[in-house]
Amino acid sequence: MSAPRLAWYSHEICFWHDPGPGSGYVPVGPGIEPLRQFAVDPDLRRAEGLVKASGVMDRFTCLTPEPATDEDLLLVHVPEHIERVEAASAAGTGDAGVYAYVNYHSAQAARLAVGACVEAATGVVEGRFDRAYCLVRPPGHHAEPDRAMALCLYNNLAVAARAAQRRGARRVMILDWDVHHGNGIQRTFYEDPDVLYVSVHQEGLFPAASGLVLETGAGGGAGSTLNVPLPAGSGEGAYLAVMDRIVEPAARAFRPDLILVAAGLDASGHDPMGRMLCTSRTFHSMTAAMCRLAGELTGGRIVFAHEGGYSAWYQPTLVLGTAAAIAGLPAPQDPFLHSLEHLPGQRLQKHQERVITHLEEHHPLLAGASSGAAPRAVPVPAAASSNGGP
């Protein structure tokens, strides 16, 4: 069996996007002393350097993306939203939405992030590559059709999904394991039967009222949204159980033509923005599992895109673990692993198990599978949707 053809997308300008000083999502203001919010963007440059130094990058074809066009962005976003992002960035500072602060380079970086994901998705659909990884900023999964939110300016993978559909991938699965719920992806596809959105996130984290198990889609898209809100403190046991018992059965029931993964890294045990316990081995195992699943269901077509990740010291190792799995290599050495892997929370706990069991028994894609009956698949429409925008 020949080795998969791998593509790596990144751009220097993506590392120049900076949401500015503040505290958490809050900008400098009364009671808020200037503080570098997220040392994320320089860390992505360091992460790419570690992948190169390890030799893993040698397995990939490195590509520089073109910025997304207005036509690309309008597949998901309304014109007023695009204008607001461009205007705030041109001013050199400002909030382009809700906790979505920008600098002069942000609009270009955001177009490049979308462009990378669009090129990656269309590239694998058209057979130029089998797998791709996009190491880009700003992230995208919170951005809604009409507003930026929480560091996300445009919805990178939502636009990529629509672009891929136009190239022939009618049914697209988006798996999101960022620690936060991807409200923007969910809103974009909530009534779309041709896009399965699966989000594995920390329960009650930002956005607090989003990503409940009862949110399963509406209208023609009923059953095509699947939320897995895990309790804080979940580690490798819980995440791998979700992959085995929720994600893989749902994917087999849905039968996608393409898999996209919002591969956030902020569910790690060293991340300040979440309270989960994942390690580089966890992300390596989940990535490898999705590549195997793509080989079974989509002819190998799968794209991973960076989302969140806010540990200045651990993020490069996490990116390396993800990249190694995409390349079919063993999990790399992790100098930080010893502080996390033996914690009791790494084992699946009963209160975490209850979330998984509830979904197995009640979600339309999964109900009946745990008892041996065939899961109820989302119906395949007789004709492809128009995919013409929001």
Salt bridges, closest charged atoms under 4 A:
GLU12 OE2 - ARG45 NH2 2.60
ASP18 OD1 - ARG36 NH1 3.48
ASP41 OD1 - ARG137 NE 3.41
ASP43 OD1 - ARG46 NH1 3.05
ASP70 OD1 - ARG111 NH2 2.64
GLU86 OE2 - ARG111 NE 2.70
GLU126 OE1 - ARG128 NH1 2.38
GLU126 OE2 - ARG167 NH1 2.41
ASP130 OD1 - ARG5 NH2 3.15
GLU144 OE1 - ARG147 NE 2.99
GLU144 OE1 - ARG187 NH1 2.69
ASP146 OD1 - ARG187 NH1 2.83
ASP176 OD2 - HIS141 ND1 2.74
ASP178 OD1 - HIS141 NE2 3.59
ASP178 OD1 - HIS180 ND1 3.19
ASP192 OD2 - ARG162 NH1 2.70
ASP194 OD1 - ARG171 NH1 3.91
GLU248 OE1 - ARG252 NH2 3.41
ASP266 OD2 - HIS180 ND1 3.24
GLU296 OE2 - ARG252 NE 2.79
GLU341 OE2 - HIS342 NE2 3.57
GLU353 OE2 - ARG245 NH2 2.96
GLU360 OE1 - ARG245 NH2 2.87
